[in-house]
Amino acid sequence: MPDEELVELKFRLYDGSDVGPFQYSPTATVSMLKERIVSEWPKDKKIVPKSASDIKLINAGKILENGKTVAQCKAPFDDLPKSVITMHVVVQPSPTKARPEKKIDEETPQRSCCSCTIM
């Protein structure tokens, strides 16, 4: 690859601390960034993502899609030379198994009681 300019990124966590900065190729995908964040996540945090799917990355007010590359995600004002791009990290744990729904006993007829009083 001829002189591919690396992009320097840091990731701002929910409590204001940062992970990084790290240098990435413009062809690196958002999925790759998420994997790196999970592997570098500080152990002393209360909220810890279990996998890359628990993380959302936000840059310039937009949630980044996993298949997009770093070059596609850069905001136009991030083209300053040697600037570090800060992306925000939101941890949303994957939904746990849904609670089993209560089964309605079909044998018991349901009574609906409704009353209106007009005075």
Rosetta blueprint (number, residue, H / E / L):
1 M L
2 P L
3 D L
4 E L
5 E L
6 L L
7 V E
8 E E
9 L E
10 K E
11 F E
12 R E
13 L L
14 Y L
15 D L
16 G L
17 S L
18 D E
19 V E
20 G E
21 P E
22 F E
23 Q E
24 Y E
25 S L
26 P L
27 T L
28 A L
29 T E
30 V H
31 S H
32 M H
33 L H
34 K H
35 E H
36 R H
37 I H
38 V H
39 S H
40 E H
41 W L
42 P L
43 K L
44 D L
45 K L
46 K L
47 I L
48 V L
49 P L
50 K L
51 S L
52 A H
53 S H
54 D H
55 I E
56 K E
57 L E
58 I E
59 N E
60 A L
61 G L
62 K E
63 I E
64 L L
65 E L
66 N L
67 G L
68 K L
69 T E
70 V H
71 A H
72 Q H
73 C H
74 K L
75 A L
76 P H
77 F H
78 D H
79 D L
80 L L
81 P L
82 K L
83 S L
84 V E
85 I E
86 T E
87 M E
88 H E
89 V E
90 V E
91 V E
92 Q L
93 P L
94 S L
95 P L
96 T L
97 K L
98 A L
99 R L
100 P L
101 E L
102 K L
103 K L
104 I L
105 D L
106 E L
107 E L
108 T L
109 P L
110 Q L
111 R L
112 S L
113 C L
114 C L
115 S L
116 C L
117 T L
118 I L
119 M L
